[in-house]
């Protein structure tokens, strides 16, 4: 879907015809819309198809009539909750600079795009292609910082559940969070490389004031990349530790069950002997039952004490 924006009285209004200095927003475009854009701006179709590729990494590509900047935006995974699906993934956003217009291309709507259109990322005029691009860069850095916070909170909640858990569900949840951090770490590293290339100014021409803003954004991205990598390693160590704890907890339960089974074997064996249709010594003597019961209870008590002091009957 193609939406055309133009400034009017300090707000954006939608237009129906593409004119110079309009901001164009392409959300999940069909081939007719892509062909319309390629004919109008004389751009290669791959500029648009690459921006719609879910696996596209951050990069900068130059063409005779414009250039493409691909960013990765953090989003909540629509398939979160399904088996082996991480809660957060990244989504590509294409920023296409032409001589007359700025085009944003995305497979689906993203809150960050809505924030830009609503003016929440900062004030701009639709002809300010570089400023809009830098505002998006800044918003992307903040979005990663926010999502890293969400992951940290989710990991802390899972850690509390794991303290009393004998199951693998929480461990699988940690693995899925770790997958999200891998997505973030990879994208942030690629974004840092992209921003460094743009800082050199050979392809992306920026003013000195904009260069300072880009330098600040680069620092934020590098810090987020370090945080993502640190938390990924922390989650990996946490999973190893809790996997060992869960294994130890299961061993403790199995030891307790084994001890209980052994304790129950003694009265079961003696009772089985006296229930056979075979003549036994003093079987008619009433005191025999009392003596046998006392022996069973005594042996069982001795075994219980033995296993207790050996810590087989303790779950903590």
Backbone bond lengths (Angstrom), bond angles and torsions (degrees), N, CA, C in turn:
res aa  C-N    CA-C-N  psi(-1)  N-CA   C-N-CA  omega(-1)  CA-C   N-CA-C  phi
1 X - - - 1.460 - - 1.530 109.23 -
2 X 1.315 115.93 130.38 1.464 121.87 -179.45 1.524 109.64 -101.05
3 X 1.341 115.64 127.37 1.460 121.69 174.83 1.524 107.98 -124.85
4 X 1.317 116.02 133.11 1.466 122.18 -176.61 1.525 108.64 -112.17
5 X 1.348 116.17 129.73 1.468 120.65 -177.89 1.526 110.31 -120.79
6 X 1.343 113.70 147.75 1.463 121.69 175.53 1.520 108.32 -145.99
7 X 1.337 116.16 142.49 1.466 119.99 177.93 1.525 111.50 -68.96
8 X 1.353 114.18 141.07 1.461 120.71 174.38 1.518 108.31 -156.56
9 X 1.335 116.53 115.90 1.472 121.63 179.47 1.533 111.47 54.33
10 X 1.327 115.70 51.34 1.469 123.11 174.94 1.532 113.42 63.20
11 X 1.310 117.21 23.21 1.461 120.21 174.09 1.520 108.54 -145.99
12 X 1.326 115.92 163.98 1.457 120.62 179.85 1.519 109.86 -92.86
13 X 1.312 115.04 135.03 1.460 120.05 173.97 1.529 108.42 -122.02
14 X 1.313 115.98 153.96 1.456 120.76 -179.81 1.523 110.33 -85.77
15 X 1.323 114.40 141.50 1.465 121.47 177.61 1.530 108.35 -119.42
16 X 1.310 115.86 165.46 1.468 120.50 -176.97 1.526 112.92 -106.96
17 X 1.323 116.79 -14.67 1.464 121.07 -177.36 1.526 109.10 -126.51
18 X 1.328 115.85 138.43 1.465 120.60 179.51 1.525 109.60 -74.70
19 X 1.336 114.44 124.74 1.456 121.36 175.48 1.529 108.43 -128.61
20 X 1.347 117.69 160.98 1.466 119.14 175.11 1.526 111.40 -56.87
21 X 1.329 114.99 145.76 1.473 123.86 178.70 1.531 113.60 71.83
22 X 1.321 117.46 13.29 1.459 120.88 172.37 1.530 109.34 -88.16
23 X 1.324 115.17 148.75 1.465 121.13 174.55 1.522 108.02 -94.92
24 X 1.335 116.44 125.31 1.465 121.45 -177.17 1.525 109.52 -108.33
25 X 1.316 115.61 132.91 1.466 121.72 179.25 1.523 108.72 -120.76
26 X 1.332 115.99 116.34 1.466 122.40 179.03 1.526 108.59 -109.55
27 X 1.335 116.80 112.48 1.457 121.75 177.90 1.523 108.67 -111.64
28 X 1.326 116.42 118.34 1.469 123.02 179.92 1.532 110.73 46.13
29 X 1.325 117.42 58.56 1.470 119.53 -176.28 1.526 111.74 -71.13
30 X 1.320 115.98 150.25 1.463 120.32 173.16 1.529 108.53 -88.78
31 X 1.324 115.99 175.99 1.461 119.79 -175.36 1.528 111.81 -65.83
32 X 1.329 117.85 -31.33 1.471 119.65 177.83 1.528 110.60 -63.07
33 X 1.333 116.47 -42.38 1.467 120.17 179.55 1.525 110.89 -68.52
34 X 1.334 116.82 -38.80 1.469 120.02 177.55 1.526 110.24 -63.68
35 X 1.330 116.61 -44.56 1.474 120.01 178.58 1.524 111.13 -62.98
36 X 1.329 116.77 -37.15 1.465 120.53 177.15 1.525 110.55 -61.28
37 X 1.335 116.80 -43.15 1.464 120.97 -179.81 1.525 111.47 -67.26
38 X 1.321 116.47 -42.47 1.470 119.24 -178.40 1.528 111.09 -65.46
39 X 1.337 116.66 -37.55 1.476 119.23 178.68 1.529 111.03 -71.06
40 X 1.320 116.28 -41.84 1.469 119.93 -175.26 1.527 111.72 -68.45
41 X 1.341 116.40 -40.26 1.471 119.74 -174.92 1.525 112.89 -106.89
42 X 1.348 116.78 0.14 1.467 121.63 -179.56 1.536 111.21 55.69
43 X 1.312 114.76 45.33 1.463 121.86 179.28 1.522 109.96 -106.48
44 X 1.331 117.87 152.49 1.471 119.54 175.39 1.529 111.02 -68.67
45 X 1.316 116.02 143.75 1.471 120.70 -178.86 1.522 111.32 -62.25
46 X 1.340 117.18 -27.35 1.465 120.00 -177.81 1.528 111.63 -65.76
47 X 1.310 118.72 -21.88 1.468 120.28 174.49 1.529 110.40 -57.82
48 X 1.323 115.35 -38.44 1.464 120.34 -176.99 1.532 111.38 -86.23
49 X 1.326 116.44 -42.35 1.469 119.12 -178.90 1.530 111.40 -67.86
50 X 1.335 116.90 -35.36 1.467 119.39 177.70 1.526 111.11 -64.62
51 X 1.329 116.34 -38.49 1.469 120.07 -179.67 1.525 112.04 -68.08
52 X 1.336 116.86 -18.36 1.465 121.24 179.36 1.519 112.35 -95.72
53 X 1.337 116.68 -5.61 1.468 121.06 -179.52 1.527 109.67 -77.50
54 X 1.337 116.71 120.11 1.460 121.32 -176.37 1.525 112.29 -60.60
55 X 1.331 117.32 -27.30 1.467 121.28 -176.37 1.527 112.94 -95.12
56 X 1.311 117.70 6.57 1.471 120.42 -178.50 1.529 110.31 -69.38
57 X 1.335 115.52 136.40 1.465 121.74 -179.57 1.532 110.36 -99.20
58 X 1.333 118.07 158.41 1.473 120.98 178.00 1.530 111.83 -58.38
59 X 1.308 115.39 131.54 1.473 120.35 -179.83 1.522 109.36 -165.75
60 X 1.315 114.97 173.15 1.466 122.77 178.43 1.520 107.87 -129.32
61 X 1.335 116.56 127.92 1.470 121.18 -179.29 1.522 109.49 -130.08
62 X 1.299 115.29 133.03 1.475 121.62 -175.37 1.523 110.43 -104.63
63 X 1.344 115.71 143.95 1.462 122.04 173.97 1.529 107.65 -136.42
64 X 1.311 115.79 167.43 1.470 120.30 -177.29 1.526 112.27 -59.63
65 X 1.337 116.93 -33.61 1.464 120.55 -174.57 1.527 113.19 -109.92
66 X 1.302 117.54 13.33 1.466 119.96 178.70 1.513 111.01 160.78
67 X 1.303 115.62 -175.99 1.460 119.07 176.51 1.526 110.34 -145.30
68 X 1.336 113.32 156.20 1.468 122.21 -175.89 1.520 109.73 -112.91
69 X 1.326 116.30 131.23 1.465 123.24 170.96 1.525 107.25 -114.20
70 X 1.316 116.19 123.99 1.468 120.72 177.88 1.525 108.69 -106.73
71 X 1.323 116.19 124.54 1.463 122.65 174.30 1.522 109.08 -112.05
72 X 1.316 116.55 159.92 1.467 122.17 171.44 1.520 108.65 -112.92
73 X 1.326 116.73 123.07 1.459 121.86 179.97 1.523 109.92 -102.15
74 X 1.331 118.00 136.81 1.472 119.60 175.66 1.526 110.18 -75.46
75 X 1.325 116.48 134.23 1.467 120.77 178.83 1.526 109.23 -140.11
76 X 1.318 115.76 160.91 1.456 121.46 172.41 1.521 108.16 -75.96
77 X 1.311 116.69 129.87 1.459 121.63 -177.20 1.530 110.25 -65.71
78 X 1.349 118.65 121.75 1.469 119.98 177.51 1.525 112.57 -60.43
79 X 1.349 116.79 -23.77 1.463 120.84 -179.60 1.522 112.39 -97.06
80 X 1.331 116.91 11.93 1.468 120.35 -179.97 1.522 109.73 -57.61
81 X 1.321 115.45 136.63 1.460 120.48 -177.13 1.509 112.35 104.44
82 X 1.351 116.37 -23.21 1.452 119.38 175.38 1.526 109.57 -79.00
83 X 1.326 115.32 163.64 1.460 120.46 -175.00 1.525 110.99 -61.76
84 X 1.333 115.26 130.70 1.470 124.20 175.61 1.533 113.05 65.54
85 X 1.324 119.01 16.24 1.460 121.27 179.60 1.528 109.91 -99.54
86 X 1.351 117.58 125.91 1.474 119.76 178.55 1.520 110.90 -70.67
87 X 1.326 118.24 153.11 1.468 120.41 -178.63 1.527 113.48 -70.37
88 X 1.347 116.81 -27.34 1.467 120.17 -178.65 1.525 109.46 -131.86
89 X 1.313 115.64 141.44 1.465 121.72 177.40 1.534 107.88 -135.01
90 X 1.318 116.53 -174.48 1.465 120.71 176.39 1.523 109.82 -116.93
91 X 1.318 115.17 151.70 1.467 122.16 -179.03 1.524 108.57 -129.40
92 X 1.338 118.65 130.87 1.468 120.08 -179.04 1.528 112.53 -72.25
93 X 1.300 115.30 145.67 1.469 123.01 172.76 1.519 107.65 -129.98
94 X 1.326 116.14 123.54 1.455 120.79 178.31 1.518 111.23 -95.51
95 X 1.328 116.20 129.86 1.471 122.13 175.46 1.524 106.52 -115.70
96 X 1.324 116.21 110.22 1.463 121.18 -175.83 1.528 109.21 -107.52
97 X 1.329 114.85 120.50 1.468 121.37 176.49 1.526 108.68 -97.03
98 X 1.316 116.85 123.68 1.462 121.72 170.48 1.530 107.84 -113.45
99 X 1.316 116.39 178.00 1.465 119.09 179.33 1.521 111.94 -64.47
100 X 1.342 117.14 -27.21 1.465 119.76 -172.38 1.523 114.44 -119.08
101 X 1.321 117.88 -19.59 1.465 119.95 -172.38 1.521 111.82 -142.63
102 X 1.329 113.57 162.12 1.463 121.63 171.60 1.529 107.46 -113.66
103 X 1.339 116.06 131.26 1.464 121.47 -177.65 1.525 108.81 -120.32
104 X 1.323 116.75 128.06 1.463 122.64 174.83 1.520 108.18 -106.33
105 X 1.335 116.45 127.41 1.465 121.56 -176.63 1.522 109.04 -123.74
106 X 1.332 116.22 128.64 1.465 120.52 -179.87 1.526 109.45 -148.40
107 X 1.325 115.14 150.45 1.465 119.97 178.25 1.521 111.21 -69.86
108 X 1.332 117.11 -33.57 1.460 120.52 -178.80 1.522 109.47 -148.77
109 X 1.330 115.34 165.11 1.460 120.40 178.27 1.528 109.71 -63.55
110 X 1.304 115.35 145.60 1.458 121.57 177.84 1.530 107.29 -133.26
111 X 1.340 117.93 139.95 1.473 119.63 179.29 1.521 113.23 -52.50
112 X 1.330 116.85 -32.48 1.462 120.16 -178.91 1.532 110.97 -63.71
113 X 1.339 116.65 -38.76 1.466 119.99 178.39 1.524 110.22 -66.14
114 X 1.331 115.64 -41.49 1.460 119.67 177.88 1.532 110.78 -62.07
115 X 1.331 116.56 -40.01 1.467 120.23 178.61 1.525 110.92 -62.95
116 X 1.329 116.27 -39.81 1.466 119.98 178.52 1.529 110.73 -63.27
117 X 1.321 116.37 -47.88 1.465 120.74 -178.27 1.525 110.96 -63.61
118 X 1.330 116.52 -36.05 1.468 120.90 -178.42 1.524 113.04 -81.59
119 X 1.335 117.09 -1.17 1.458 120.49 178.45 1.509 114.67 82.09
120 X 1.344 117.97 11.71 1.459 120.75 -178.25 1.527 112.42 -77.70
121 X 1.317 117.31 -17.86 1.468 120.51 179.15 1.527 112.32 -87.68
122 X 1.329 116.80 -14.29 1.459 121.34 -178.12 1.521 110.48 140.47
123 X 1.312 115.76 161.13 1.468 120.55 179.89 1.525 110.25 -79.32
124 X 1.333 115.37 145.63 1.466 120.04 177.58 1.524 109.18 -162.27
125 X 1.314 114.73 161.25 1.461 122.81 169.56 1.527 107.36 -104.58
126 X 1.324 116.79 146.18 1.468 119.46 -173.99 1.525 112.87 -63.82
127 X 1.341 117.56 -17.90 1.465 119.02 176.88 1.531 112.28 -83.19
128 X 1.346 117.58 -7.98 1.472 121.80 -178.58 1.533 109.80 -85.47
129 X 1.315 116.09 76.87 1.467 119.97 -174.24 1.528 111.84 -64.30
130 X 1.323 116.78 -43.15 1.468 119.66 -179.03 1.523 111.32 -66.84
131 X 1.337 117.37 -42.59 1.468 119.90 179.93 1.531 111.05 -63.28
132 X 1.331 117.06 -43.79 1.469 119.93 178.97 1.524 109.99 -60.72
133 X 1.329 115.97 -41.27 1.469 120.00 179.45 1.523 111.04 -62.21
134 X 1.326 116.99 -44.78 1.462 120.27 -179.71 1.528 111.52 -68.17
135 X 1.329 117.32 -35.02 1.469 119.85 175.53 1.529 110.50 -62.89
136 X 1.327 116.14 -38.17 1.466 119.86 176.38 1.525 110.77 -66.20
137 X 1.338 116.28 -42.20 1.466 119.84 177.33 1.529 110.62 -56.99
138 X 1.320 115.55 -46.42 1.466 120.46 -178.67 1.526 110.91 -64.15
139 X 1.332 116.77 -41.38 1.467 120.59 179.53 1.525 111.25 -66.53
140 X 1.327 116.93 -35.95 1.469 120.60 178.10 1.525 110.33 -64.26
141 X 1.337 116.69 -43.11 1.470 120.13 178.54 1.528 110.89 -59.54
142 X 1.326 116.74 -43.25 1.470 120.51 178.81 1.529 110.96 -66.42
143 X 1.340 116.85 -38.90 1.467 120.38 179.91 1.525 110.90 -61.98
144 X 1.333 117.01 -41.20 1.465 119.64 177.70 1.523 110.75 -64.67
145 X 1.324 116.19 -41.64 1.466 119.77 179.23 1.530 110.68 -61.49
146 X 1.331 116.63 -41.69 1.468 120.48 178.83 1.526 111.22 -64.60
147 X 1.319 117.10 -44.92 1.465 120.38 -177.43 1.528 111.73 -68.98
148 X 1.326 116.84 -32.77 1.468 118.65 174.39 1.523 110.35 -64.19
149 X 1.335 116.51 -34.74 1.463 120.25 175.01 1.518 111.71 -65.22
150 X 1.350 117.03 -40.45 1.462 120.31 177.86 1.532 110.61 -61.35
151 X 1.323 115.71 -42.81 1.465 119.71 -179.44 1.523 110.54 -65.18
152 X 1.323 116.60 -40.26 1.461 120.28 178.98 1.532 110.99 -62.42
153 X 1.338 117.15 -42.03 1.467 120.81 178.37 1.528 110.88 -65.00
154 X 1.337 116.61 -42.09 1.466 120.10 179.57 1.525 111.04 -64.40
155 X 1.341 116.89 -39.58 1.467 120.35 178.64 1.527 111.06 -65.16
156 X 1.339 117.12 -39.13 1.469 120.55 178.57 1.526 110.82 -64.58
157 X 1.351 117.02 -40.44 1.466 120.28 178.56 1.526 110.95 -65.31
158 X 1.331 116.80 -40.89 1.465 120.06 178.13 1.521 111.21 -66.23
159 X 1.322 116.63 -34.72 1.461 120.48 179.16 1.523 110.69 -62.44
160 X 1.331 117.22 -38.63 1.462 120.43 177.73 1.525 110.91 -65.15
161 X 1.330 116.80 -40.52 1.461 120.34 179.45 1.527 111.48 -67.04
162 X 1.330 115.68 -34.82 1.463 119.57 -177.20 1.522 112.95 -68.70
163 X 1.315 117.42 -21.35 1.461 120.28 -177.71 1.524 111.72 -61.78
164 X 1.338 116.88 -31.52 1.464 119.81 -177.50 1.525 111.34 -119.65
165 X 1.331 116.98 20.63 1.460 119.91 -174.14 1.523 111.51 -101.39
166 X 1.335 114.47 141.10 1.461 120.83 173.08 1.534 109.97 -113.04
167 X 1.328 117.38 13.44 1.450 121.33 -175.57 1.524 110.30 -114.70
168 X 1.353 113.71 171.47 1.461 119.73 -177.79 1.522 112.79 -97.87
169 X 1.336 118.24 -4.03 1.462 120.78 -173.78 1.524 111.50 -58.06
170 X 1.327 116.06 -45.73 1.464 119.66 -178.44 1.525 111.68 -67.17
171 X 1.341 115.96 -34.68 1.463 118.81 177.59 1.526 110.70 -65.25
172 X 1.329 116.88 -40.70 1.464 119.77 176.70 1.528 110.67 -63.34
173 X 1.327 117.13 -36.47 1.466 120.41 177.24 1.528 110.66 -63.83
174 X 1.332 116.81 -39.06 1.467 120.13 176.41 1.527 111.11 -64.69
175 X 1.330 116.34 -38.36 1.464 120.01 177.62 1.525 110.41 -61.84
176 X 1.346 116.36 -41.23 1.465 120.27 179.62 1.529 111.17 -66.80
177 X 1.342 117.12 -37.88 1.468 119.62 174.77 1.522 110.63 -63.58
178 X 1.324 115.74 -38.50 1.463 119.86 178.75 1.530 110.99 -63.42
179 X 1.341 116.91 -36.23 1.468 120.28 176.32 1.528 110.50 -61.77
180 X 1.339 116.22 -42.12 1.466 119.80 178.02 1.521 110.76 -60.25
181 X 1.332 116.50 -40.99 1.462 120.20 179.72 1.523 111.32 -66.63
182 X 1.329 117.22 -32.07 1.465 120.11 175.78 1.529 109.61 -64.88
183 X 1.351 116.71 -45.30 1.471 120.50 175.99 1.528 110.54 -56.33
184 X 1.332 115.79 -48.10 1.463 120.25 -176.97 1.524 111.41 -65.30
185 X 1.325 116.49 -45.66 1.461 120.64 -177.64 1.528 111.07 -61.30
186 X 1.346 116.21 -43.55 1.465 120.56 179.20 1.525 111.27 -63.28
187 X 1.332 116.25 -45.71 1.466 120.57 -178.59 1.523 111.64 -67.16
188 X 1.327 116.99 -41.53 1.465 120.24 -179.34 1.525 111.31 -65.02
189 X 1.321 117.02 -39.69 1.466 120.04 177.91 1.527 110.58 -63.55
190 X 1.349 116.17 -42.03 1.464 119.87 178.56 1.530 111.07 -66.83
191 X 1.333 116.99 -37.69 1.471 120.27 177.15 1.525 111.10 -63.63
192 X 1.327 116.72 -40.44 1.465 120.14 179.15 1.529 110.78 -61.79
193 X 1.338 116.42 -41.82 1.468 120.36 177.74 1.526 110.30 -63.59
194 X 1.343 115.97 -43.65 1.467 120.68 179.14 1.525 111.29 -60.01
195 X 1.324 117.23 -45.88 1.467 120.73 -177.77 1.527 111.10 -66.36
196 X 1.323 117.01 -35.57 1.470 119.20 177.28 1.528 110.30 -63.96
197 X 1.335 116.34 -41.32 1.465 119.78 177.37 1.528 110.84 -61.32
198 X 1.325 116.05 -41.37 1.460 119.99 -179.23 1.523 111.45 -69.57
199 X 1.334 116.86 -30.55 1.468 120.61 178.06 1.528 111.53 -62.44
200 X 1.341 116.49 -28.38 1.459 119.81 -179.65 1.523 111.88 -69.65
201 X 1.353 116.16 -22.28 1.459 120.92 172.14 1.505 116.13 76.48
202 X 1.345 118.57 9.97 1.463 119.05 -178.59 1.535 111.83 -75.47
203 X 1.332 116.42 -33.89 1.464 120.45 -178.94 1.516 111.75 -107.57
204 X 1.309 116.19 -40.50 1.467 122.47 -175.96 1.522 107.74 -107.17
205 X 1.328 116.74 102.84 1.461 121.73 -176.58 1.527 110.05 -79.96
206 X 1.337 116.34 122.64 1.463 120.45 -179.89 1.527 109.85 -134.34
207 X 1.337 114.40 154.25 1.457 121.02 176.60 1.529 109.64 -77.31
208 X 1.333 115.25 166.49 1.459 119.83 -177.70 1.524 111.23 -62.90
209 X 1.346 117.53 -39.84 1.469 119.91 178.99 1.526 110.96 -65.09
210 X 1.343 115.84 -38.75 1.464 119.51 177.34 1.521 110.96 -68.87
211 X 1.333 116.31 -32.71 1.461 120.11 178.50 1.530 110.72 -63.07
212 X 1.333 116.19 -38.56 1.467 119.63 178.30 1.527 110.89 -65.07
213 X 1.345 116.08 -40.03 1.467 119.72 177.63 1.521 110.55 -64.98
214 X 1.334 116.60 -42.38 1.463 120.18 178.83 1.520 110.80 -64.00
215 X 1.333 116.73 -37.03 1.463 120.35 177.45 1.529 110.63 -63.63
216 X 1.335 117.19 -40.67 1.469 120.97 177.27 1.527 110.85 -64.14
217 X 1.339 116.10 -42.21 1.467 120.44 178.62 1.522 110.29 -63.65
218 X 1.335 116.67 -40.11 1.461 120.80 178.63 1.522 110.90 -60.40
219 X 1.332 116.74 -42.64 1.468 120.54 177.58 1.528 110.48 -60.90
220 X 1.341 116.82 -43.10 1.469 120.52 179.00 1.529 111.33 -62.38
221 X 1.328 116.14 -42.25 1.465 120.50 -179.66 1.523 110.67 -65.24
222 X 1.347 116.65 -43.00 1.465 119.98 179.29 1.524 110.99 -63.78
223 X 1.329 116.97 -39.26 1.465 120.04 177.34 1.526 110.97 -64.84
224 X 1.335 116.74 -42.17 1.465 120.28 178.03 1.524 110.71 -63.82
225 X 1.340 116.82 -37.99 1.467 120.09 177.84 1.524 110.80 -63.16
226 X 1.330 116.48 -41.71 1.463 120.23 177.94 1.529 111.10 -65.10
227 X 1.338 116.38 -41.06 1.470 120.22 178.79 1.522 110.33 -64.11
228 X 1.341 117.00 -43.29 1.468 120.65 -179.94 1.524 110.91 -61.51
229 X 1.332 116.33 -43.72 1.465 119.73 179.93 1.523 111.10 -67.20
230 X 1.331 116.43 -40.45 1.464 120.19 179.35 1.530 110.86 -63.38
231 X 1.326 116.33 -43.75 1.466 119.64 -179.39 1.526 111.31 -70.39
232 X 1.320 116.73 -31.90 1.464 119.13 176.31 1.523 110.60 -64.65
233 X 1.335 116.44 -44.25 1.461 119.92 177.06 1.524 111.11 -65.25
234 X 1.334 116.24 -39.04 1.463 119.99 178.38 1.523 111.13 -63.01
235 X 1.339 116.43 -42.50 1.469 119.89 177.94 1.518 111.25 -64.89
236 X 1.331 116.22 -38.64 1.462 120.02 178.50 1.526 110.85 -62.02
237 X 1.339 116.58 -45.62 1.467 120.15 177.38 1.522 111.17 -64.70
238 X 1.334 116.11 -38.14 1.465 120.55 179.50 1.523 110.76 -64.53
239 X 1.335 116.49 -41.57 1.465 119.79 178.82 1.521 111.25 -63.97
240 X 1.333 116.61 -41.78 1.467 119.64 177.98 1.525 110.81 -62.00
241 X 1.337 115.84 -43.62 1.466 119.49 -178.67 1.524 111.58 -64.98
242 X 1.331 116.73 -45.51 1.459 119.30 -177.41 1.520 112.43 -74.77
243 X 1.322 117.38 -27.34 1.463 119.10 173.31 1.524 109.75 -62.57
244 X 1.340 116.06 -41.00 1.469 119.84 176.52 1.526 111.07 -66.65
245 X 1.347 116.69 -38.01 1.469 119.99 179.64 1.523 110.96 -66.06
246 X 1.345 116.39 -45.02 1.465 119.97 178.49 1.522 110.40 -60.85
247 X 1.337 115.90 -42.34 1.466 119.81 178.14 1.526 110.47 -62.04
248 X 1.324 116.95 -41.96 1.464 120.86 178.99 1.526 111.11 -66.23
249 X 1.341 117.17 -39.55 1.462 120.27 177.54 1.522 111.90 -61.64
250 X 1.327 115.82 -42.01 1.463 119.36 178.74 1.523 110.84 -65.46
251 X 1.324 117.00 -39.25 1.467 119.88 176.97 1.518 110.97 -62.32
252 X 1.337 117.00 -39.42 1.467 120.90 178.74 1.522 111.17 -62.65
253 X 1.332 116.02 -44.10 1.468 119.92 178.66 1.523 110.72 -63.79
254 X 1.324 116.42 -43.21 1.468 119.78 179.84 1.523 111.27 -63.54
255 X 1.331 117.64 -38.49 1.465 120.24 177.35 1.519 110.82 -63.68
256 X 1.340 116.83 -41.85 1.464 120.12 179.37 1.523 110.89 -64.13
257 X 1.333 116.81 -43.09 1.463 120.28 179.36 1.526 111.31 -65.49
258 X 1.323 116.56 -38.13 1.468 120.27 177.65 1.522 110.69 -64.61
259 X 1.335 117.44 -43.12 1.466 121.07 178.85 1.528 110.95 -62.26
260 X 1.334 117.04 -42.76 1.472 120.50 178.84 1.521 110.58 -63.11
261 X 1.344 116.28 -40.95 1.467 119.78 179.09 1.522 111.30 -62.74
262 X 1.337 117.62 -40.90 1.471 120.88 179.45 1.522 110.55 -65.95
263 X 1.343 116.24 -41.62 1.472 119.74 178.32 1.526 110.53 -60.80
264 X 1.316 117.40 -39.73 1.464 121.21 -178.76 1.519 112.80 -73.73
265 X 1.335 117.43 -19.87 1.467 120.15 -179.04 1.525 111.33 -65.10
266 X 1.356 118.13 -38.74 1.476 121.50 -175.19 1.528 111.82 -59.53
267 X 1.339 120.64 -57.86 1.466 119.24 178.77 1.521 112.72 -63.86
268 X 1.358 116.17 -31.13 1.468 118.57 179.44 1.522 110.79 -65.50
269 X 1.330 117.78 -43.83 1.466 121.49 -179.73 1.523 111.49 -65.32
270 X 1.351 116.48 -46.22 1.468 119.53 -178.57 1.528 110.28 -66.08
271 X 1.333 115.97 -41.24 1.465 119.19 177.92 1.510 111.58 -63.45
272 X 1.339 117.03 -36.87 1.463 120.52 179.23 1.526 111.23 -65.17
273 X 1.338 116.52 -38.37 1.472 119.92 179.48 1.527 110.63 -63.41
274 X 1.325 116.94 -44.93 1.461 120.21 -177.29 1.529 112.87 -76.26
275 X 1.311 117.25 -11.47 1.464 119.06 177.39 1.522 112.43 -92.61
276 X 1.349 117.78 -1.82 1.463 120.80 178.62 1.533 110.41 -74.70
277 X 1.312 116.00 152.01 1.470 121.45 176.49 1.526 110.04 -84.61
278 X 1.317 115.49 57.32 1.469 122.75 -179.96 1.525 107.68 -131.89
279 X 1.328 115.46 139.08 1.475 119.35 179.88 1.522 110.20 -65.84
280 X 1.337 116.94 132.85 1.461 123.15 -179.55 1.519 109.52 -123.21
281 X 1.333 118.03 151.40 1.479 120.65 -179.47 1.532 111.29 -60.81
282 X 1.341 115.45 135.56 1.470 122.86 175.31 1.533 112.64 57.27
283 X 1.341 117.67 28.50 1.456 119.21 -178.10 1.531 112.74 -68.18
284 X 1.358 116.13 -20.71 1.464 118.80 178.88 1.522 112.58 -88.62
285 X 1.328 117.13 -8.23 1.469 120.83 -179.13 1.532 109.15 -79.66
286 X 1.345 119.16 123.00 1.472 121.36 -178.48 1.522 113.36 -60.48
287 X 1.315 116.67 -28.36 1.475 118.63 -178.12 1.525 112.29 -73.96
288 X 1.341 116.30 -16.59 1.470 119.35 -178.93 1.529 111.18 -61.32
289 X 1.323 115.05 -42.23 1.474 119.02 -179.92 1.524 111.20 -62.00
290 X 1.343 115.31 -40.92 1.466 119.42 -179.98 1.522 110.45 -65.27
291 X 1.337 115.70 -42.47 1.476 120.12 -179.14 1.529 110.53 -63.72
292 X 1.365 115.59 -46.03 1.468 119.64 -179.06 1.533 110.76 -63.49
293 X 1.343 115.97 -42.52 1.466 119.44 179.10 1.524 111.20 -62.96
294 X 1.336 115.83 -39.18 1.469 119.80 178.72 1.525 111.06 -64.60
295 X 1.344 114.85 -41.69 1.472 118.88 179.25 1.534 110.27 -63.51
296 X 1.364 116.53 -43.44 1.469 119.94 179.23 1.526 111.19 -61.22
297 X 1.331 115.28 -45.62 1.462 119.26 -179.72 1.522 111.21 -64.30
298 X 1.340 115.97 -40.38 1.466 119.81 -179.68 1.512 112.07 -64.85
299 X 1.356 116.23 -46.03 1.465 119.38 179.20 1.536 111.27 -63.55
300 X 1.339 115.12 -41.40 1.467 118.82 178.97 1.523 110.90 -62.94
301 X 1.336 116.69 -42.28 1.462 120.34 179.09 1.521 111.46 -63.55
302 X 1.338 115.81 -41.46 1.467 119.25 178.12 1.532 111.29 -61.54
303 X 1.348 115.41 -42.50 1.466 118.58 178.77 1.530 111.66 -65.50
304 X 1.339 115.86 -39.90 1.466 119.72 178.31 1.523 110.54 -61.09
305 X 1.340 116.65 -45.40 1.464 120.20 178.73 1.523 111.40 -63.70
306 X 1.344 115.34 -40.48 1.461 119.88 179.80 1.530 110.45 -60.74
307 X 1.337 116.63 -50.16 1.463 120.33 -178.46 1.531 111.97 -68.70
308 X 1.321 116.61 -30.78 1.467 119.59 179.44 1.526 110.68 -66.36
309 X 1.338 115.25 -47.04 1.470 118.26 -179.45 1.528 111.89 -72.02
310 X 1.320 116.37 -21.92 1.469 120.19 173.63 1.538 111.53 -83.80
311 X 1.362 115.35 1.11 1.464 123.35 176.80 1.529 112.66 66.99
312 X 1.341 115.93 24.54 1.458 119.30 177.21 1.526 111.40 -80.05
313 X 1.320 117.39 -23.14 1.458 121.66 -176.59 1.527 111.95 -104.38
314 X 1.336 116.85 16.35 1.461 120.63 178.42 1.529 108.94 -112.30
315 X 1.322 115.94 129.90 1.462 120.67 -178.81 1.523 112.36 -94.08
316 X 1.323 118.66 0.27 1.470 121.79 -179.36 1.526 109.57 -125.00
